[in-house]
Amino acid sequence: MDVKIYIELSSKTPRRLKRMCGFVLECQVKGETVTRQDFFVLEETYHGATVRTLEKALVRITKPCEITVYASDTWALGMLTGQIRKWAKENFLTVKGEPITDQTAWMHIWLLIEKHGITTVAGPHAYTEWMQREMRAKHA
């Protein structure tokens, strides 16, 4: 089974602030497109909010599958496909032996993705506009 995770945040400001976050999970079940979504508020940095939103979405996937993650945060997507394996080998510590930023979330993500194939796509996606409207409506 293929699952798509679409992530959106109400703000791309790098600094820590309260922002709306959301994800849509999409897959095909018996030839029909099925979606599940969740929206919530986090007080977090841009990257931190992306990481935590991804973590919340991944928890919902219970069977091994191929996952494609769509998001605007190119840094977080790059860490997911390029750096997370190295972090896991180093126990999620920096070269100085200190915990990486968002260590607990990244460790949980690592455990969640071990049984899946993961690819990423950066930039706007099929649900971008709809999710932004939903976040504005929920935040109003």
C-alpha positions as CSV (number, residue, x, y, z in Angstrom):
1,M,0.0,0.0,0.0
2,D,1.1,3.6,-0.7
3,V,0.4,6.3,1.8
4,K,0.8,10.0,1.2
5,I,1.3,12.4,4.0
6,Y,0.7,16.1,3.3
7,I,1.9,18.6,5.9
8,E,1.0,22.3,6.2
9,L,1.8,24.9,8.8
10,S,0.0,28.3,9.2
11,S,3.3,30.1,9.3
12,K,6.8,29.5,7.9
13,T,8.4,32.0,10.3
14,P,11.5,30.2,11.7
15,R,11.1,31.5,15.2
16,R,9.2,29.8,18.0
17,L,5.5,30.8,17.9
18,K,2.0,29.5,18.3
19,R,0.9,28.2,14.9
20,M,-1.7,25.9,13.4
21,C,-0.4,22.6,12.0
22,G,-2.1,19.9,10.0
23,F,-1.7,16.8,8.0
24,V,-3.7,14.8,5.5
25,L,-3.1,11.1,5.1
26,E,-4.2,9.7,1.7
27,C,-4.3,6.2,0.4
28,Q,-6.2,3.9,-1.9
29,V,-8.6,1.4,-0.3
30,K,-10.4,-1.0,-2.8
31,G,-9.8,1.5,-5.6
32,E,-11.2,4.5,-3.6
33,T,-9.2,7.4,-2.3
34,V,-9.4,7.6,1.5
35,T,-8.2,10.5,3.5
36,R,-7.8,11.3,7.2
37,Q,-6.7,14.6,8.6
38,D,-5.9,16.4,11.8
39,F,-5.3,20.0,12.7
40,F,-3.9,21.3,16.0
41,V,-2.0,24.2,17.5
42,L,1.7,23.9,18.5
43,E,4.0,26.5,20.0
44,E,7.2,25.6,18.2
45,T,9.8,26.7,15.6
46,Y,9.1,26.1,11.9
47,H,11.3,23.0,11.8
48,G,10.1,21.7,15.2
49,A,6.4,22.1,14.1
50,T,7.1,20.2,10.9
51,V,8.8,17.4,12.8
52,R,6.1,17.1,15.3
53,T,3.4,17.2,12.7
54,L,5.2,14.4,10.8
55,E,5.4,12.4,14.0
56,K,1.7,12.7,14.6
57,A,0.9,11.6,11.1
58,L,3.3,8.6,11.2
59,V,1.7,7.3,14.4
60,R,-1.5,6.8,12.4
61,I,0.1,4.4,9.9
62,T,-0.1,0.9,11.3
63,K,1.0,-1.4,8.5
64,P,4.3,-1.4,6.5
65,C,3.9,0.6,3.3
66,E,5.6,3.0,1.0
67,I,5.2,6.6,2.3
68,T,5.6,9.8,0.4
69,V,5.8,12.9,2.6
70,Y,4.9,16.3,1.0
71,A,5.9,19.5,2.9
72,S,7.4,22.9,2.3
73,D,10.1,22.4,5.0
74,T,13.0,21.2,2.8
75,W,15.3,21.0,5.8
76,A,13.1,18.6,7.7
77,L,12.5,16.5,4.6
78,G,16.2,16.4,3.9
79,M,16.9,15.2,7.5
80,L,14.2,12.5,7.1
81,T,15.7,11.0,4.0
82,G,19.4,11.9,4.4
83,Q,20.4,12.4,8.0
84,I,18.1,10.3,10.2
85,R,20.0,7.0,9.6
86,K,23.3,8.7,10.7
87,W,21.6,10.2,13.7
88,A,20.3,6.7,14.7
89,K,23.8,5.3,14.5
90,E,25.1,8.1,16.7
91,N,22.2,7.7,19.2
92,F,20.7,11.0,18.1
93,L,23.7,12.9,19.5
94,T,25.7,15.7,17.8
95,V,29.5,15.2,17.2
96,K,29.9,17.0,20.6
97,G,27.9,14.3,22.3
98,E,24.9,16.6,22.9
99,P,21.3,15.7,22.0
100,I,20.2,16.8,18.5
101,T,17.4,19.4,18.4
102,D,14.0,17.7,18.8
103,Q,15.8,14.5,19.7
104,T,12.8,12.7,21.2
105,A,10.6,13.4,18.2
106,W,13.3,12.3,15.8
107,M,13.9,9.1,17.7
108,H,10.2,8.3,17.6
109,I,10.1,9.1,13.9
110,W,13.0,6.7,13.4
111,L,11.1,3.9,15.2
112,L,8.0,4.7,13.2
113,I,9.7,4.7,9.7
114,E,11.9,1.6,10.1
115,K,9.2,-0.6,8.7
116,H,8.3,1.7,5.8
117,G,9.9,3.0,2.6
118,I,10.1,6.8,2.7
119,T,10.3,9.4,0.0
120,T,9.8,13.1,0.1
121,V,8.5,15.9,-2.1
122,A,9.2,19.6,-1.2
123,G,6.9,22.5,-2.0
124,P,3.2,23.1,-2.5
125,H,1.0,20.0,-2.9
126,A,-2.5,18.9,-3.8
127,Y,-3.9,19.9,-0.4
128,T,-2.0,23.1,0.3
129,E,-4.8,25.6,-0.5
130,W,-7.5,23.6,1.2
131,M,-5.4,23.0,4.4
132,Q,-4.5,26.7,4.6
133,R,-8.2,27.6,4.4
134,E,-9.0,25.0,7.1
135,M,-6.3,26.4,9.4
136,R,-7.5,30.0,8.9
137,A,-11.0,28.9,9.7
138,K,-10.0,26.9,12.8
139,H,-7.7,29.7,14.0
140,A,-10.2,32.5,13.6
